[in-house]
Amino acid sequence: MKIAISGKGGVGKTTFAANLAHYLSERGMRVLAVDADPDASLGTVLGIAEDDLNRLRPIVDMKELIEQRMGGSGAFYPLNPQVDDILDDYSVQVGPIRFFRMGNVKGGGTACYCKENSFLHALVNSLILSEQDTVILDMGAGIEQLTRGTAQGVDVLVIVTEASTVSAHTVRVIQKLAQELGIPKVSVIGNKIRSTKDEDFLKAQFTEDELLGLIPFSEELLDMSIHTDNSSFPKGAPGSQLESVYRKLMEGRDI
């Protein structure tokens, strides 16, 4: 199963992605957790030691490797470079979970990043279409790493949102992109719910079919995010409130 997770920055999508990875791995599934978010914090939330993370360079920064696979430094390059062996060489095992960090792309006003983008697209395509493990992609605020081809291999896109107008607007933008790419199932999860007012707001914004579930705000997780040494992050769902959300997400699938 291939799950892509997105949402506005700060809504808790990375925490959700990490706990979903632990939830599935604890049920016997082999999980590949892919950090495709420019903020690159999934490894920390998974509980990987900082020294191990520092040794794991983002693929996008490996210039020599990219040049080798993309046919040198010329203006022309292959659109489908060989990347099948990258996963084993550049991933870290954390218990039953393998962690892989793709890295970021350059923003506006910087030098052309065409080769790097093409390389990352090929890598995502390989992970989505070829990898036999369960793949969890922690995306940025958008889903630019997915192309029309790779989106065909994604089983579900989960968009995490808070109870705010700005966050709900981001959901609509991502939903539109997902529809254009042909992603078969797009679900919304409300996070950091503090009151019935928050619940009512999200239920008014999204239909029952769209809204997968609501996760209460957790003071415990907030404290962990402030006072953490990596090892203190939870290994598994922070409380039973996520159980129903996870089960509904995996509904009809063999776990």
N, C-alpha and C positions, 0 to 999 in steps of 0.2 A: 504494500500500500504506500502511496506517495501523498504526503500532506504538505502543503505550502501554507505558511502562517504570516499574515501581514497586519498592518494597522498603523495608525498615527503614532509618532514617537511618544514614549512615556505611558502608553496604555497598559503595558504589562504583557505584551506578546512574547517577549523572550522568556519571561518566567513561565508563561503558559507552555511554550515550546519545550522548555527543559523538563517541566514536570510531566508533560505528555510523553516525552522520551523515556523517562524513568517508569512511568505507569505501564507503558507497553513492554519495556524490557523486563519488568518484574513479572509479566505474564508470559514470558518465554519467547518473545519476539526479538529478533536481531534488529537493532535500530542503528541507522546512520543519521546523526544529527549534523546538519550543514548550516554553518553561520554565513548567510548571504546578506547580512545587515551591515552597512557601513560602520555602525557603532561597535560591532564585533564584541559583544558581551556574552554570547551564548555559552562559550567555554567556561567562563567564570561562574555562571549560574548553574551549570552542570556539576560544578565542584572540582574542575580540573585545576591542579596546582599552577600557580603563576609562573614558576620556572618552566614547566612543560609547555605552557601557552607561549612563553617568550621564545622557545626553541622552534615552535611551529609557525614558520613564516606564511603569510597569506600567499596563495598561489599567484595572485595578480602582481606581487612584488618580485617574483622569480624571473627576472628579465632573460637570463641565459636560457632557462627552460622554455620560456615562451618563444624566444627567437628560434630555438632549435626546432620546436614543433610547428612554428609558423613559417618555416622556410627562409630564415635569415632576416636581414634588416631592410630588404627591398620594399618597394611600394606595393608589390603584389603578394598575396598570402592566401593559403587555403581556407575555405569557409568551414571545412570539416576536418580539423587536425586530429591526429591520433592522441587520445587522452585516456584510454582505458586503463592504463597502468598507474595513473596519477594517484588514484584513491589509496592504494596500498602503501605507496611511498610517502604520502603527505597527510596521513591521518593519525590520530591519537586514540588509543583504546582507553576507555574509562568504564571498567566493569564490562557489562554486556553491550555498552554503547560505543560506537566509533564516532569520533568528532573530527570534522573537517572544516577548515576556514578558507573561504574563497577569496575574501578581500574586497576592496572597494574599487570603483571606477572614478576617473577624474571628472570634476565638475566643469561648468562653463568657464571659458576663458583660459583653459589650460591646454597643453599640447594634445594632439590627437591620440586617442586611446583605442583606435579601431581594432588593432591586433589583439590587445588585451580583452576587449569586449567580445570579440569573436571567439577567443580562446575560452573565456568564461562561459559563453553560451554553449560551446561544444561540451564543456565539462558538465554543466547542468543537464544537458541533453543526455549525456552518458549516464549520469546518476539516475535520472528519472526513467529513462527507457531501458537501461541495461541492468541496473543494480537490483538484485533479488531481495535485499533486506528492505525493511520498512524505512523509508526516507522521510525525514522531517526537515523542511527548509524554513529557517527563520529569516524572513525577508525584511527589507527595509519598508519605508512608508508606501512604496509602490511595488510593482511586480515586474520591473523592467528586465530582471534576469530571465524571465520566462519569455520564450518566443512561441509562435503559433504551433511549432512542432513539438516543443517540450511540454506545452500545456496539455497536449493530448494524452500525455502520460501521467498527469496529475489527477489523482482521484478526487481530491477536495481542496479548496482554498478556504482557510479559516481566517476571518477578519475580526480582530479583537478591537473593542471600542469601549470608551468610557461614556457616561451619561452626560454628554455635552454636545452642543450644536456643531462645534468645529470637528469633533471626533466623528460624529455621525456623517458629516459632509465628506470626510475622508473615506469613510466606508462606501459611500455612493460612487465616488471617483474610482475606487479600486474595483467595485462591482462592475462598473462600465468597462474597465480594462479587461477584466476577467471574461466578460461576455464577448468582447471583441476577439479574445484569444480562443474562445470555445472551451473554457474550463467547465467540465460537466456539472460540478456541484460547488456552490459557494454558500458558506454558512457564516453567521455572525454570532460572536460571543460577547456579552456585556460583562465588563470586568470592573472591579473596585466599586461595587454597588454598596452604598452607605444607607439608603433609605428607600421607602416605598415610592417616594417621589422620583428617585433614580430609575426604579423599576418601571414606573408608569411612563416615564419619558422614553425609554428604549422600546417599550411595547407599543408606543404610539408611532415610533419611527420605523419599526420593522414588523413584518408579518410573522405569524407563528412559524411558517415554513422557513423564513429567513433566520429567525432568532433561535440559535441552538440551545442557549442557556444563559444564566446569569450567575456570576461568581461574586460573592460578598467581598468587601474590602477586608484585608488582613493586616492587623497591626503587627503580627508576628513576622510576616514577610517584609514589611516596611522596616522593622528593626533589624532584620537580617541583612537587608540591602545597605544599611548604614554601618552596622558593626559586624563585619564579616572578614574571615581569613580564608575564604574559598571553601574550606571544609565544612563550614557551618550552614551552607545552603541545604535545603531539604532534599533528601533523596526519595522522590515520590511526591504525590499530591499533598499539599499543605492542608490536610483536613478532608473530611468526607464530602465537603460541598462540591468538590470537583468530580466525584465519582459518577454522578448522573450525567454530567456534561460529557465526560470521556466516553461513557457507554453509549450515549446518543450519537456521538461523533462516529463511533465504530459500529453503529447499528447495521446489521445485515452483513457484517464482515467477520471472517474467521479470525478470532483472537484467542 
